[in-house]
Amino acid sequence: MYYVKILSELIYTVDATSSFVFNIAAANTVHQQTIEENLTISPTIDSEWFQLNDFGSRGLRLKVEPCELSIQYSATVQLSPDIEQDKYINEVEHKSLPTSVLPFLNPSRYCESDRLGRLAWKEFGQLPSGYSRVVEICNWVNNHIDYVAGSTDASSSACDVLIQRAGVCRDFAHVSIALCRALGIPARYVSGYAVGLEPPDFHGFFEAYLGDRWYLFDATQMAPLSGLVRIGIGLDAATTSFANIVGQAKMQFIKVEATSADSDFPYNNGSPVSTA
């Protein structure tokens, strides 16, 4: 058990009456609990926390009149992950998958697994199945995709990224998810905070369903798996954006931090980690 302190600060210029839904709060799961949190909104505006889904994700909803809007959220999060010492964790046959997992085998807006079957089976089909195969997918993505800030936008999909061979964290996750699904491995997108991420920002990573649970993976290899704090879960980034806005507003400033609150923080050495 250990603790991570997280912070996000967002400033918007709001030019007309606008509605916001923020997805910036740490989720609460069996292995991740928010110990304390603070929210500051300026100017003072009525706000509403609500449950976004069945994965412990919480949304913040507010209606804003024209102004300069500032949102600051901070929290201390307790992580108590399951960390496996044995890396041999097998894949699950389709007939034995829980029904709740099945949707994460389907192609989605940003993860066109139905178009990547040939590539997936050519590169990974002969590898031993299980945790090690997903690790090899992450390594392949890391070796074949360059991390280039600003190289993609909100319309870029896994196939787009594979063509241009450049992307950011969400793109690394999308390509990895699409390749996993093409092989019959359920995979889902996770947005969150990441200890040690440089430059600091909201981070995109993913989970694959192996054995009897979801395990964390990060193809960027920019942060330890033990330092990932989940915010949202979805088929891809389309449903996990940190802000959804209906109206006229422009972001002027963003600051995101995640720091260990423990001197003996367990920087993960590659062991399988689950916090679902």
Stockholm file with secondary structure:
# STOCKHOLM 1.0

chainA/1-276         MYYVKILSELIYTVDATSSFVFNIAAANTVHQQTIEENLTISPTIDSEWFQLNDFGSRGLRLKVEPCELSIQYSATVQLSPDIEQDKYINEVEHKSLPTSVLPFLNPSRYCESDRLGRLAWKEFGQLPSGYSRVVEICNWVNNHIDYVAGSTDASSSACDVLIQRAGVCRDFAHVSIALCRALGIPARYVSGYAVGLEPPDFHGFFEAYLGDRWYLFDATQMAPLSGLVRIGIGLDAATTSFANIVGQAKMQFIKVEATSADSDFPYNNGSPVSTA
#=GR chainA/1-276 SS CEEEEEEEEEEEEECSCEEEEECCSCCCBTTEEEEEEEEEEESCCCEEEEECSTTSCEEEEEEECSEEEEEEEEEEEEECCEECSCCCCCCCCGGGSCTTTGGGGSCCSSCCGGGCHHHHHHHHTTSCSSHHHHHHHHHHHHHHSEECTTSCCTTCCHHHHHHHTEECHHHHHHHHHHHHHHTTCCEEEEEEEETTCSSCCCEEEEEEEETTEEEEECTTCCSCGGGEEEEEEESSGGGCCSEEEESSEEEEEEEEEEEESCTTCCCCCSCCEECC
#=GC SS_cons         CEEEEEEEEEEEEECSCEEEEECCSCCCBTTEEEEEEEEEEESCCCEEEEECSTTSCEEEEEEECSEEEEEEEEEEEEECCEECSCCCCCCCCGGGSCTTTGGGGSCCSSCCGGGCHHHHHHHHTTSCSSHHHHHHHHHHHHHHSEECTTSCCTTCCHHHHHHHTEECHHHHHHHHHHHHHHTTCCEEEEEEEETTCSSCCCEEEEEEEETTEEEEECTTCCSCGGGEEEEEEESSGGGCCSEEEESSEEEEEEEEEEEESCTTCCCCCSCCEECC
//
